[in-house]
Structures are given as C-alpha cells and as structure tokens.
C-alpha cells in the first residue's frame, strides 16, 4: 500500500472517533441545535485529531504525523 493511501486512511481513522465523541458531547451538554452541533464538533475535531502526511525525503517516501499533544513531527515507520 502506498504511503499516501496510508496517510489518508490514518487521517480518517484518527478523525472519525474523535468527531463522534465530540458530536455526542456537544449534542448532550450544550444548548446548540441544528447545523451548529456538527459544525462545532468538526471544528473541535480539526484541532484535536492527529494529522498524517506522506512525503519524499532523499528519494524515499515516508509517513509523518503531527499532533497537538506531541511536540514536533514524528516519522511513522
């Protein structure tokens, strides 16, 4: 599997559970209704979810991760 495909899959797997959790929390513990519940959940999830990206370094494709709770960019093997 290509590293760019893995990055896309990891982004989804990192985003989806956090989005579902924040959607539930916003829906039950705030007074927001309608469009504002998923919009707020989306914005919070954008900040909290890890970001994965594939890139070429010295001609070799590598996978990198950046997250709010980890300092710097980490290489995924």
mmCIF file of the N, C-alpha and C atoms, coordinates in Angstrom:
data_MODEL
# 
_entry.id   MODEL 
# 
loop_
_atom_site.group_PDB 
_atom_site.id 
_atom_site.type_symbol 
_atom_site.label_atom_id 
_atom_site.label_alt_id 
_atom_site.label_comp_id 
_atom_site.label_asym_id 
_atom_site.label_entity_id 
_atom_site.label_seq_id 
_atom_site.pdbx_PDB_ins_code 
_atom_site.Cartn_x 
_atom_site.Cartn_y 
_atom_site.Cartn_z 
_atom_site.occupancy 
_atom_site.B_iso_or_equiv 
_atom_site.pdbx_formal_charge 
_atom_site.auth_seq_id 
_atom_site.auth_comp_id 
_atom_site.auth_asym_id 
_atom_site.auth_atom_id 
_atom_site.pdbx_PDB_model_num 
ATOM 1   N N  . UNK A 1 1  ? 0.844   -1.167 0.000  1.00 0.00 ? 1  UNK A N  1 
ATOM 2   C CA . UNK A 1 1  ? 0.000   0.000  0.000  1.00 0.00 ? 1  UNK A CA 1 
ATOM 3   C C  . UNK A 1 1  ? 0.898   1.241  0.000  1.00 0.00 ? 1  UNK A C  1 
ATOM 4   N N  . UNK A 1 2  ? 0.528   2.221  -0.817 1.00 0.00 ? 2  UNK A N  1 
ATOM 5   C CA . UNK A 1 2  ? 1.307   3.449  -0.906 1.00 0.00 ? 2  UNK A CA 1 
ATOM 6   C C  . UNK A 1 2  ? 1.184   4.249  0.390  1.00 0.00 ? 2  UNK A C  1 
ATOM 7   N N  . UNK A 1 3  ? 2.223   5.002  0.679  1.00 0.00 ? 3  UNK A N  1 
ATOM 8   C CA . UNK A 1 3  ? 2.246   5.813  1.909  1.00 0.00 ? 3  UNK A CA 1 
ATOM 9   C C  . UNK A 1 3  ? 1.165   6.897  1.882  1.00 0.00 ? 3  UNK A C  1 
ATOM 10  N N  . UNK A 1 4  ? 0.874   7.443  0.708  1.00 0.00 ? 4  UNK A N  1 
ATOM 11  C CA . UNK A 1 4  ? -0.165  8.473  0.629  1.00 0.00 ? 4  UNK A CA 1 
ATOM 12  C C  . UNK A 1 4  ? -1.543  7.878  0.931  1.00 0.00 ? 4  UNK A C  1 
ATOM 13  N N  . UNK A 1 5  ? -1.768  6.629  0.527  1.00 0.00 ? 5  UNK A N  1 
ATOM 14  C CA . UNK A 1 5  ? -3.024  5.952  0.839  1.00 0.00 ? 5  UNK A CA 1 
ATOM 15  C C  . UNK A 1 5  ? -3.111  5.661  2.329  1.00 0.00 ? 5  UNK A C  1 
ATOM 16  N N  . UNK A 1 6  ? -1.999  5.248  2.920  1.00 0.00 ? 6  UNK A N  1 
ATOM 17  C CA . UNK A 1 6  ? -1.963  5.020  4.362  1.00 0.00 ? 6  UNK A CA 1 
ATOM 18  C C  . UNK A 1 6  ? -2.240  6.310  5.124  1.00 0.00 ? 6  UNK A C  1 
ATOM 19  N N  . UNK A 1 7  ? -1.681  7.417  4.662  1.00 0.00 ? 7  UNK A N  1 
ATOM 20  C CA . UNK A 1 7  ? -1.897  8.704  5.318  1.00 0.00 ? 7  UNK A CA 1 
ATOM 21  C C  . UNK A 1 7  ? -3.381  9.072  5.287  1.00 0.00 ? 7  UNK A C  1 
ATOM 22  N N  . UNK A 1 8  ? -4.025  8.879  4.166  1.00 0.00 ? 8  UNK A N  1 
ATOM 23  C CA . UNK A 1 8  ? -5.454  9.172  4.048  1.00 0.00 ? 8  UNK A CA 1 
ATOM 24  C C  . UNK A 1 8  ? -6.269  8.291  4.993  1.00 0.00 ? 8  UNK A C  1 
ATOM 25  N N  . UNK A 1 9  ? -5.948  7.006  5.046  1.00 0.00 ? 9  UNK A N  1 
ATOM 26  C CA . UNK A 1 9  ? -6.649  6.075  5.927  1.00 0.00 ? 9  UNK A CA 1 
ATOM 27  C C  . UNK A 1 9  ? -6.419  6.424  7.392  1.00 0.00 ? 9  UNK A C  1 
ATOM 28  N N  . UNK A 1 10 ? -5.185  6.724  7.764  1.00 0.00 ? 10 UNK A N  1 
ATOM 29  C CA . UNK A 1 10 ? -4.879  7.098  9.146  1.00 0.00 ? 10 UNK A CA 1 
ATOM 30  C C  . UNK A 1 10 ? -5.561  8.406  9.530  1.00 0.00 ? 10 UNK A C  1 
ATOM 31  N N  . UNK A 1 11 ? -5.646  9.360  8.604  1.00 0.00 ? 11 UNK A N  1 
ATOM 32  C CA . UNK A 1 11 ? -6.357  10.607 8.886  1.00 0.00 ? 11 UNK A CA 1 
ATOM 33  C C  . UNK A 1 11 ? -7.822  10.334 9.187  1.00 0.00 ? 11 UNK A C  1 
ATOM 34  N N  . UNK A 1 12 ? -8.434  9.458  8.406  1.00 0.00 ? 12 UNK A N  1 
ATOM 35  C CA . UNK A 1 12 ? -9.836  9.122  8.649  1.00 0.00 ? 12 UNK A CA 1 
ATOM 36  C C  . UNK A 1 12 ? -10.007 8.404  9.975  1.00 0.00 ? 12 UNK A C  1 
ATOM 37  N N  . UNK A 1 13 ? -9.134  7.420  10.242 1.00 0.00 ? 13 UNK A N  1 
ATOM 38  C CA . UNK A 1 13 ? -9.243  6.649  11.486 1.00 0.00 ? 13 UNK A CA 1 
ATOM 39  C C  . UNK A 1 13 ? -8.932  7.498  12.716 1.00 0.00 ? 13 UNK A C  1 
ATOM 40  N N  . UNK A 1 14 ? -8.165  8.551  12.558 1.00 0.00 ? 14 UNK A N  1 
ATOM 41  C CA . UNK A 1 14 ? -7.902  9.463  13.664 1.00 0.00 ? 14 UNK A CA 1 
ATOM 42  C C  . UNK A 1 14 ? -9.005  10.489 13.839 1.00 0.00 ? 14 UNK A C  1 
ATOM 43  N N  . UNK A 1 15 ? -9.647  10.882 12.750 1.00 0.00 ? 15 UNK A N  1 
ATOM 44  C CA . UNK A 1 15 ? -10.677 11.924 12.784 1.00 0.00 ? 15 UNK A CA 1 
ATOM 45  C C  . UNK A 1 15 ? -12.035 11.384 13.225 1.00 0.00 ? 15 UNK A C  1 
ATOM 46  N N  . UNK A 1 16 ? -12.447 10.240 12.679 1.00 0.00 ? 16 UNK A N  1 
ATOM 47  C CA . UNK A 1 16 ? -13.807 9.728  12.886 1.00 0.00 ? 16 UNK A CA 1 
ATOM 48  C C  . UNK A 1 16 ? -14.167 9.483  14.356 1.00 0.00 ? 16 UNK A C  1 
ATOM 49  N N  . UNK A 1 17 ? -13.360 8.760  15.138 1.00 0.00 ? 17 UNK A N  1 
ATOM 50  C CA . UNK A 1 17 ? -13.763 8.529  16.539 1.00 0.00 ? 17 UNK A CA 1 
ATOM 51  C C  . UNK A 1 17 ? -13.830 9.808  17.367 1.00 0.00 ? 17 UNK A C  1 
ATOM 52  N N  . UNK A 1 18 ? -12.906 10.724 17.130 1.00 0.00 ? 18 UNK A N  1 
ATOM 53  C CA . UNK A 1 18 ? -12.918 11.979 17.883 1.00 0.00 ? 18 UNK A CA 1 
ATOM 54  C C  . UNK A 1 18 ? -14.143 12.803 17.486 1.00 0.00 ? 18 UNK A C  1 
ATOM 55  N N  . UNK A 1 19 ? -14.499 12.798 16.198 1.00 0.00 ? 19 UNK A N  1 
ATOM 56  C CA . UNK A 1 19 ? -15.687 13.523 15.742 1.00 0.00 ? 19 UNK A CA 1 
ATOM 57  C C  . UNK A 1 19 ? -16.947 12.952 16.385 1.00 0.00 ? 19 UNK A C  1 
ATOM 58  N N  . UNK A 1 20 ? -17.070 11.632 16.406 1.00 0.00 ? 20 UNK A N  1 
ATOM 59  C CA . UNK A 1 20 ? -18.266 11.025 17.003 1.00 0.00 ? 20 UNK A CA 1 
ATOM 60  C C  . UNK A 1 20 ? -18.369 11.341 18.487 1.00 0.00 ? 20 UNK A C  1 
ATOM 61  N N  . UNK A 1 21 ? -17.240 11.317 19.187 1.00 0.00 ? 21 UNK A N  1 
ATOM 62  C CA . UNK A 1 21 ? -17.237 11.635 20.610 1.00 0.00 ? 21 UNK A CA 1 
ATOM 63  C C  . UNK A 1 21 ? -17.616 13.094 20.847 1.00 0.00 ? 21 UNK A C  1 
ATOM 64  N N  . UNK A 1 22 ? -17.023 14.006 20.106 1.00 0.00 ? 22 UNK A N  1 
ATOM 65  C CA . UNK A 1 22 ? -17.343 15.419 20.297 1.00 0.00 ? 22 UNK A CA 1 
ATOM 66  C C  . UNK A 1 22 ? -18.779 15.733 19.863 1.00 0.00 ? 22 UNK A C  1 
ATOM 67  N N  . UNK A 1 23 ? -19.267 15.061 18.833 1.00 0.00 ? 23 UNK A N  1 
ATOM 68  C CA . UNK A 1 23 ? -20.659 15.249 18.410 1.00 0.00 ? 23 UNK A CA 1 
ATOM 69  C C  . UNK A 1 23 ? -21.606 14.877 19.550 1.00 0.00 ? 23 UNK A C  1 
ATOM 70  N N  . UNK A 1 24 ? -21.343 13.720 20.166 1.00 0.00 ? 24 UNK A N  1 
ATOM 71  C CA . UNK A 1 24 ? -22.176 13.282 21.290 1.00 0.00 ? 24 UNK A CA 1 
ATOM 72  C C  . UNK A 1 24 ? -22.093 14.271 22.452 1.00 0.00 ? 24 UNK A C  1 
ATOM 73  N N  . UNK A 1 25 ? -20.889 14.698 22.788 1.00 0.00 ? 25 UNK A N  1 
ATOM 74  C CA . UNK A 1 25 ? -20.720 15.618 23.914 1.00 0.00 ? 25 UNK A CA 1 
ATOM 75  C C  . UNK A 1 25 ? -21.367 16.972 23.656 1.00 0.00 ? 25 UNK A C  1 
ATOM 76  N N  . UNK A 1 26 ? -21.206 17.505 22.462 1.00 0.00 ? 26 UNK A N  1 
ATOM 77  C CA . UNK A 1 26 ? -21.814 18.801 22.124 1.00 0.00 ? 26 UNK A CA 1 
ATOM 78  C C  . UNK A 1 26 ? -23.333 18.689 22.113 1.00 0.00 ? 26 UNK A C  1 
ATOM 79  N N  . UNK A 1 27 ? -23.835 17.599 21.575 1.00 0.00 ? 27 UNK A N  1 
ATOM 80  C CA . UNK A 1 27 ? -25.282 17.421 21.485 1.00 0.00 ? 27 UNK A CA 1 
ATOM 81  C C  . UNK A 1 27 ? -25.927 17.304 22.868 1.00 0.00 ? 27 UNK A C  1 
ATOM 82  N N  . UNK A 1 28 ? -25.280 16.620 23.789 1.00 0.00 ? 28 UNK A N  1 
ATOM 83  C CA . UNK A 1 28 ? -25.890 16.377 25.087 1.00 0.00 ? 28 UNK A CA 1 
ATOM 84  C C  . UNK A 1 28 ? -25.563 17.418 26.152 1.00 0.00 ? 28 UNK A C  1 
ATOM 85  N N  . UNK A 1 29 ? -24.446 18.109 26.038 1.00 0.00 ? 29 UNK A N  1 
ATOM 86  C CA . UNK A 1 29 ? -24.030 19.001 27.109 1.00 0.00 ? 29 UNK A CA 1 
ATOM 87  C C  . UNK A 1 29 ? -24.013 20.478 26.737 1.00 0.00 ? 29 UNK A C  1 
ATOM 88  N N  . UNK A 1 30 ? -24.525 20.831 25.565 1.00 0.00 ? 30 UNK A N  1 
ATOM 89  C CA . UNK A 1 30 ? -24.666 22.238 25.204 1.00 0.00 ? 30 UNK A CA 1 
ATOM 90  C C  . UNK A 1 30 ? -26.091 22.485 24.731 1.00 0.00 ? 30 UNK A C  1 
ATOM 91  N N  . UNK A 1 31 ? -26.423 23.715 24.550 1.00 0.00 ? 31 UNK A N  1 
ATOM 92  C CA . UNK A 1 31 ? -27.761 24.079 24.073 1.00 0.00 ? 31 UNK A CA 1 
ATOM 93  C C  . UNK A 1 31 ? -27.784 24.307 22.569 1.00 0.00 ? 31 UNK A C  1 
ATOM 94  N N  . UNK A 1 32 ? -26.735 23.876 21.859 1.00 0.00 ? 32 UNK A N  1 
ATOM 95  C CA . UNK A 1 32 ? -26.693 24.060 20.414 1.00 0.00 ? 32 UNK A CA 1 
ATOM 96  C C  . UNK A 1 32 ? -27.671 23.113 19.731 1.00 0.00 ? 32 UNK A C  1 
ATOM 97  N N  . UNK A 1 33 ? -28.243 23.570 18.603 1.00 0.00 ? 33 UNK A N  1 
ATOM 98  C CA . UNK A 1 33 ? -29.171 22.732 17.840 1.00 0.00 ? 33 UNK A CA 1 
ATOM 99  C C  . UNK A 1 33 ? -28.892 22.896 16.356 1.00 0.00 ? 33 UNK A C  1 
ATOM 100 N N  . UNK A 1 34 ? -29.452 21.987 15.576 1.00 0.00 ? 34 UNK A N  1 
ATOM 101 C CA . UNK A 1 34 ? -29.376 22.079 14.125 1.00 0.00 ? 34 UNK A CA 1 
ATOM 102 C C  . UNK A 1 34 ? -27.963 21.961 13.585 1.00 0.00 ? 34 UNK A C  1 
ATOM 103 N N  . UNK A 1 35 ? -27.635 22.876 12.688 1.00 0.00 ? 35 UNK A N  1 
ATOM 104 C CA . UNK A 1 35 ? -26.349 22.879 11.994 1.00 0.00 ? 35 UNK A CA 1 
ATOM 105 C C  . UNK A 1 35 ? -25.167 23.080 12.939 1.00 0.00 ? 35 UNK A C  1 
ATOM 106 N N  . UNK A 1 36 ? -25.389 23.740 14.074 1.00 0.00 ? 36 UNK A N  1 
ATOM 107 C CA . UNK A 1 36 ? -24.289 24.117 14.965 1.00 0.00 ? 36 UNK A CA 1 
ATOM 108 C C  . UNK A 1 36 ? -23.657 22.930 15.677 1.00 0.00 ? 36 UNK A C  1 
ATOM 109 N N  . UNK A 1 37 ? -24.404 21.861 15.887 1.00 0.00 ? 37 UNK A N  1 
ATOM 110 C CA . UNK A 1 37 ? -23.838 20.681 16.560 1.00 0.00 ? 37 UNK A CA 1 
ATOM 111 C C  . UNK A 1 37 ? -22.733 20.054 15.711 1.00 0.00 ? 37 UNK A C  1 
ATOM 112 N N  . UNK A 1 38 ? -22.983 19.661 14.445 1.00 0.00 ? 38 UNK A N  1 
ATOM 113 C CA . UNK A 1 38 ? -21.884 19.088 13.660 1.00 0.00 ? 38 UNK A CA 1 
ATOM 114 C C  . UNK A 1 38 ? -20.788 20.094 13.315 1.00 0.00 ? 38 UNK A C  1 
ATOM 115 N N  . UNK A 1 39 ? -21.147 21.366 13.153 1.00 0.00 ? 39 UNK A N  1 
ATOM 116 C CA . UNK A 1 39 ? -20.137 22.373 12.832 1.00 0.00 ? 39 UNK A CA 1 
ATOM 117 C C  . UNK A 1 39 ? -19.166 22.563 13.997 1.00 0.00 ? 39 UNK A C  1 
ATOM 118 N N  . UNK A 1 40 ? -19.689 22.627 15.205 1.00 0.00 ? 40 UNK A N  1 
ATOM 119 C CA . UNK A 1 40 ? -18.837 22.752 16.385 1.00 0.00 ? 40 UNK A CA 1 
ATOM 120 C C  . UNK A 1 40 ? -17.991 21.505 16.579 1.00 0.00 ? 40 UNK A C  1 
ATOM 121 N N  . UNK A 1 41 ? -18.594 20.336 16.393 1.00 0.00 ? 41 UNK A N  1 
ATOM 122 C CA . UNK A 1 41 ? -17.852 19.082 16.517 1.00 0.00 ? 41 UNK A CA 1 
ATOM 123 C C  . UNK A 1 41 ? -16.730 19.006 15.491 1.00 0.00 ? 41 UNK A C  1 
ATOM 124 N N  . UNK A 1 42 ? -16.993 19.459 14.280 1.00 0.00 ? 42 UNK A N  1 
ATOM 125 C CA . UNK A 1 42 ? -15.984 19.453 13.222 1.00 0.00 ? 42 UNK A CA 1 
ATOM 126 C C  . UNK A 1 42 ? -14.803 20.338 13.587 1.00 0.00 ? 42 UNK A C  1 
ATOM 127 N N  . UNK A 1 43 ? -15.078 21.543 14.064 1.00 0.00 ? 43 UNK A N  1 
ATOM 128 C CA . UNK A 1 43 ? -14.002 22.473 14.401 1.00 0.00 ? 43 UNK A CA 1 
ATOM 129 C C  . UNK A 1 43 ? -13.158 21.963 15.568 1.00 0.00 ? 43 UNK A C  1 
ATOM 130 N N  . UNK A 1 44 ? -13.802 21.409 16.584 1.00 0.00 ? 44 UNK A N  1 
ATOM 131 C CA . UNK A 1 44 ? -13.066 20.855 17.721 1.00 0.00 ? 44 UNK A CA 1 
ATOM 132 C C  . UNK A 1 44 ? -12.225 19.673 17.276 1.00 0.00 ? 44 UNK A C  1 
ATOM 133 N N  . UNK A 1 45 ? -12.784 18.825 16.421 1.00 0.00 ? 45 UNK A N  1 
ATOM 134 C CA . UNK A 1 45 ? -12.066 17.650 15.942 1.00 0.00 ? 45 UNK A CA 1 
ATOM 135 C C  . UNK A 1 45 ? -10.876 18.042 15.074 1.00 0.00 ? 45 UNK A C  1 
ATOM 136 N N  . UNK A 1 46 ? -11.002 19.089 14.291 1.00 0.00 ? 46 UNK A N  1 
ATOM 137 C CA . UNK A 1 46 ? -9.866  19.560 13.498 1.00 0.00 ? 46 UNK A CA 1 
ATOM 138 C C  . UNK A 1 46 ? -8.684  19.916 14.384 1.00 0.00 ? 46 UNK A C  1 
ATOM 139 N N  . UNK A 1 47 ? -8.960  20.495 15.534 1.00 0.00 ? 47 UNK A N  1 
ATOM 140 C CA . UNK A 1 47 ? -7.887  20.872 16.445 1.00 0.00 ? 47 UNK A CA 1 
ATOM 141 C C  . UNK A 1 47 ? -7.308  19.672 17.197 1.00 0.00 ? 47 UNK A C  1 
ATOM 142 N N  . UNK A 1 48 ? -8.140  18.702 17.546 1.00 0.00 ? 48 UNK A N  1 
ATOM 143 C CA . UNK A 1 48 ? -7.703  17.605 18.407 1.00 0.00 ? 48 UNK A CA 1 
ATOM 144 C C  . UNK A 1 48 ? -7.178  16.374 17.679 1.00 0.00 ? 48 UNK A C  1 
ATOM 145 N N  . UNK A 1 49 ? -7.549  16.172 16.426 1.00 0.00 ? 49 UNK A N  1 
ATOM 146 C CA . UNK A 1 49 ? -7.158  14.933 15.745 1.00 0.00 ? 49 UNK A CA 1 
ATOM 147 C C  . UNK A 1 49 ? -5.733  15.011 15.201 1.00 0.00 ? 49 UNK A C  1 
ATOM 148 N N  . UNK A 1 50 ? -5.053  13.859 15.137 1.00 0.00 ? 50 UNK A N  1 
ATOM 149 C CA . UNK A 1 50 ? -3.698  13.838 14.567 1.00 0.00 ? 50 UNK A CA 1 
ATOM 150 C C  . UNK A 1 50 ? -3.748  14.022 13.047 1.00 0.00 ? 50 UNK A C  1 
ATOM 151 N N  . UNK A 1 51 ? -2.689  14.597 12.496 1.00 0.00 ? 51 UNK A N  1 
ATOM 152 C CA . UNK A 1 51 ? -2.595  14.799 11.054 1.00 0.00 ? 51 UNK A CA 1 
ATOM 153 C C  . UNK A 1 51 ? -1.464  13.937 10.502 1.00 0.00 ? 51 UNK A C  1 
ATOM 154 N N  . UNK A 1 52 ? -1.739  13.204 9.448  1.00 0.00 ? 52 UNK A N  1 
ATOM 155 C CA . UNK A 1 52 ? -0.755  12.344 8.805  1.00 0.00 ? 52 UNK A CA 1 
ATOM 156 C C  . UNK A 1 52 ? -0.498  12.855 7.395  1.00 0.00 ? 52 UNK A C  1 
ATOM 157 N N  . UNK A 1 53 ? 0.764   12.757 6.955  1.00 0.00 ? 53 UNK A N  1 
ATOM 158 C CA . UNK A 1 53 ? 1.124   13.215 5.618  1.00 0.00 ? 53 UNK A CA 1 
ATOM 159 C C  . UNK A 1 53 ? 2.273   12.380 5.092  1.00 0.00 ? 53 UNK A C  1 
ATOM 160 N N  . UNK A 1 54 ? 2.197   12.031 3.821  1.00 0.00 ? 54 UNK A N  1 
ATOM 161 C CA . UNK A 1 54 ? 3.279   11.313 3.153  1.00 0.00 ? 54 UNK A CA 1 
ATOM 162 C C  . UNK A 1 54 ? 4.145   12.322 2.410  1.00 0.00 ? 54 UNK A C  1 
ATOM 163 N N  . UNK A 1 55 ? 5.445   12.077 2.437  1.00 0.00 ? 55 UNK A N  1 
ATOM 164 C CA . UNK A 1 55 ? 6.360   12.977 1.752  1.00 0.00 ? 55 UNK A CA 1 
ATOM 165 C C  . UNK A 1 55 ? 7.620   12.241 1.337  1.00 0.00 ? 55 UNK A C  1 
ATOM 166 N N  . UNK A 1 56 ? 8.309   12.792 0.349  1.00 0.00 ? 56 UNK A N  1 
ATOM 167 C CA . UNK A 1 56 ? 9.557   12.186 -0.113 1.00 0.00 ? 56 UNK A CA 1 
ATOM 168 C C  . UNK A 1 56 ? 10.741  12.859 0.568  1.00 0.00 ? 56 UNK A C  1 
ATOM 169 N N  . UNK A 1 57 ? 11.602  12.031 1.151  1.00 0.00 ? 57 UNK A N  1 
ATOM 170 C CA . UNK A 1 57 ? 12.811  12.504 1.808  1.00 0.00 ? 57 UNK A CA 1 
ATOM 171 C C  . UNK A 1 57 ? 13.962  11.688 1.240  1.00 0.00 ? 57 UNK A C  1 
ATOM 172 N N  . UNK A 1 58 ? 14.882  12.371 0.584  1.00 0.00 ? 58 UNK A N  1 
ATOM 173 C CA . UNK A 1 58 ? 16.030  11.715 -0.056 1.00 0.00 ? 58 UNK A CA 1 
ATOM 174 C C  . UNK A 1 58 ? 15.580  10.606 -1.013 1.00 0.00 ? 58 UNK A C  1 
ATOM 175 N N  . UNK A 1 59 ? 14.505  10.856 -1.746 1.00 0.00 ? 59 UNK A N  1 
ATOM 176 C CA . UNK A 1 59 ? 14.013  9.922  -2.746 1.00 0.00 ? 59 UNK A CA 1 
ATOM 177 C C  . UNK A 1 59 ? 13.188  8.774  -2.201 1.00 0.00 ? 59 UNK A C  1 
ATOM 178 N N  . UNK A 1 60 ? 13.021  8.708  -0.895 1.00 0.00 ? 60 UNK A N  1 
ATOM 179 C CA . UNK A 1 60 ? 12.238  7.634  -0.272 1.00 0.00 ? 60 UNK A CA 1 
ATOM 180 C C  . UNK A 1 60 ? 10.961  8.227  0.306  1.00 0.00 ? 60 UNK A C  1 
ATOM 181 N N  . UNK A 1 61 ? 9.829   7.579  0.037  1.00 0.00 ? 61 UNK A N  1 
ATOM 182 C CA . UNK A 1 61 ? 8.556   8.069  0.545  1.00 0.00 ? 61 UNK A CA 1 
ATOM 183 C C  . UNK A 1 61 ? 8.391   7.661  2.009  1.00 0.00 ? 61 UNK A C  1 
ATOM 184 N N  . UNK A 1 62 ? 8.074   8.644  2.861  1.00 0.00 ? 62 UNK A N  1 
ATOM 185 C CA . UNK A 1 62 ? 7.919   8.389  4.292  1.00 0.00 ? 62 UNK A CA 1 
ATOM 186 C C  . UNK A 1 62 ? 6.596   8.959  4.779  1.00 0.00 ? 62 UNK A C  1 
ATOM 187 N N  . UNK A 1 63 ? 6.150   8.446  5.912  1.00 0.00 ? 63 UNK A N  1 
ATOM 188 C CA . UNK A 1 63 ? 4.893   8.858  6.505  1.00 0.00 ? 63 UNK A CA 1 
ATOM 189 C C  . UNK A 1 63 ? 5.190   9.636  7.788  1.00 0.00 ? 63 UNK A C  1 
ATOM 190 N N  . UNK A 1 64 ? 4.579   10.816 7.939  1.00 0.00 ? 64 UNK A N  1 
ATOM 191 C CA . UNK A 1 64 ? 4.809   11.676 9.091  1.00 0.00 ? 64 UNK A CA 1 
ATOM 192 C C  . UNK A 1 64 ? 3.500   11.972 9.804  1.00 0.00 ? 64 UNK A C  1 
ATOM 193 N N  . UNK A 1 65 ? 3.603   12.222 11.125 1.00 0.00 ? 65 UNK A N  1 
ATOM 194 C CA . UNK A 1 65 ? 2.438   12.531 11.932 1.00 0.00 ? 65 UNK A CA 1 
ATOM 195 C C  . UNK A 1 65 ? 2.720   13.759 12.771 1.00 0.00 ? 65 UNK A C  1 
ATOM 196 N N  . UNK A 1 66 ? 1.728   14.611 12.890 1.00 0.00 ? 66 UNK A N  1 
ATOM 197 C CA . UNK A 1 66 ? 1.792   15.779 13.768 1.00 0.00 ? 66 UNK A CA 1 
ATOM 198 C C  . UNK A 1 66 ? 0.521   15.791 14.593 1.00 0.00 ? 66 UNK A C  1 
ATOM 199 N N  . UNK A 1 67 ? 0.672   16.050 15.904 1.00 0.00 ? 67 UNK A N  1 
ATOM 200 C CA . UNK A 1 67 ? -0.477  16.050 16.793 1.00 0.00 ? 67 UNK A CA 1 
ATOM 201 C C  . UNK A 1 67 ? -0.287  17.130 17.835 1.00 0.00 ? 67 UNK A C  1 
ATOM 202 N N  . UNK A 1 68 ? -1.368  17.689 18.290 1.00 0.00 ? 68 UNK A N  1 
ATOM 203 C CA . UNK A 1 68 ? -1.350  18.755 19.272 1.00 0.00 ? 68 UNK A CA 1 
ATOM 204 C C  . UNK A 1 68 ? -0.664  18.320 20.567 1.00 0.00 ? 68 UNK A C  1 
ATOM 205 N N  . UNK A 1 69 ? -0.803  17.059 20.946 1.00 0.00 ? 69 UNK A N  1 
ATOM 206 C CA . UNK A 1 69 ? -0.309  16.567 22.224 1.00 0.00 ? 69 UNK A CA 1 
ATOM 207 C C  . UNK A 1 69 ? 1.106   15.989 22.156 1.00 0.00 ? 69 UNK A C  1 
ATOM 208 N N  . UNK A 1 70 ? 1.715   15.995 20.978 1.00 0.00 ? 70 UNK A N  1 
ATOM 209 C CA . UNK A 1 70 ? 3.080   15.525 20.804 1.00 0.00 ? 70 UNK A CA 1 
ATOM 210 C C  . UNK A 1 70 ? 3.888   16.655 20.199 1.00 0.00 ? 70 UNK A C  1 
ATOM 211 N N  . UNK A 1 71 ? 5.064   16.910 20.764 1.00 0.00 ? 71 UNK A N  1 
ATOM 212 C CA . UNK A 1 71 ? 5.894   18.010 20.278 1.00 0.00 ? 71 UNK A CA 1 
ATOM 213 C C  . UNK A 1 71 ? 6.594   17.605 18.992 1.00 0.00 ? 71 UNK A C  1 
ATOM 214 N N  . UNK A 1 72 ? 6.491   18.443 17.971 1.00 0.00 ? 72 UNK A N  1 
ATOM 215 C CA . UNK A 1 72 ? 7.187   18.220 16.707 1.00 0.00 ? 72 UNK A CA 1 
ATOM 216 C C  . UNK A 1 72 ? 6.480   17.254 15.770 1.00 0.00 ? 72 UNK A C  1 
ATOM 217 N N  . UNK A 1 73 ? 7.201   16.892 14.724 1.00 0.00 ? 73 UNK A N  1 
ATOM 218 C CA . UNK A 1 73 ? 6.698   15.964 13.713 1.00 0.00 ? 73 UNK A CA 1 
ATOM 219 C C  . UNK A 1 73 ? 7.385   14.628 13.911 1.00 0.00 ? 73 UNK A C  1 
ATOM 220 N N  . UNK A 1 74 ? 6.612   13.556 13.936 1.00 0.00 ? 74 UNK A N  1 
ATOM 221 C CA . UNK A 1 74 ? 7.160   12.215 14.133 1.00 0.00 ? 74 UNK A CA 1 
ATOM 222 C C  . UNK A 1 74 ? 7.067   11.415 12.838 1.00 0.00 ? 74 UNK A C  1 
ATOM 223 N N  . UNK A 1 75 ? 8.089   10.631 12.590 1.00 0.00 ? 75 UNK A N  1 
ATOM 224 C CA . UNK A 1 75 ? 8.078   9.750  11.419 1.00 0.00 ? 75 UNK A CA 1 
ATOM 225 C C  . UNK A 1 75 ? 7.432   8.419  11.819 1.00 0.00 ? 75 UNK A C  1 
ATOM 226 N N  . UNK A 1 76 ? 6.500   7.958  10.983 1.00 0.00 ? 76 UNK A N  1 
ATOM 227 C CA . UNK A 1 76 ? 5.833   6.675  11.189 1.00 0.00 ? 76 UNK A CA 1 
ATOM 228 C C  . UNK A 1 76 ? 6.507   5.654  10.308 1.00 0.00 ? 76 UNK A C  1 
ATOM 229 N N  . UNK A 1 77 ? 6.896   4.536  10.853 1.00 0.00 ? 77 UNK A N  1 
ATOM 230 C CA . UNK A 1 77 ? 7.601   3.525  10.052 1.00 0.00 ? 77 UNK A CA 1 
ATOM 231 C C  . UNK A 1 77 ? 6.667   2.538  9.433  1.00 0.00 ? 77 UNK A C  1 
# 
